[in-house]
């Protein structure tokens, strides 16, 4: 599965100062349980670790968007 990452090219801030919003959906424990949606806001330096953590806990990343 490919995840599209939307990144703006405007502004003069360096990549280390950028913040990203990760939209995640997590399946319920049973088939009857509703799926939950969550969003996380992390800095560039934490982005990779957060994505890995989401995958380890069974989450599905819906989108990754730069916060301008």
C-alpha positions, 0 to 999 in steps of 0.5 A, spaced: 500 500 500 502 506 498 501 512 502 501 519 499 505 525 502 503 532 501 508 537 502 508 544 500 514 547 497 513 554 499 516 558 505 523 558 507 523 553 513 528 548 513 525 540 513 527 539 521 522 545 523 517 542 519 511 539 523 506 533 520 499 531 521 498 523 521 491 520 520 491 513 522 485 508 523 485 502 527 481 496 527 477 494 533 479 488 537 472 484 534 469 484 527 463 488 531 467 493 534 468 500 530 474 502 527 477 508 530 480 514 527 486 518 530 491 524 528 498 525 531 502 531 530 509 530 530 516 534 528 520 532 522 525 528 527 519 524 530 516 522 523 519 516 522 519 513 529 512 515 529 510 511 523 514 505 525 510 505 532 503 506 528 505 500 524 507 496 530 501 497 534 496 495 528 494 502 525 493 503 518 496 510 515 491 514 511 495 520 510 501 524 512 500 532 511 505 537 512 502 543 517 504 549 514 
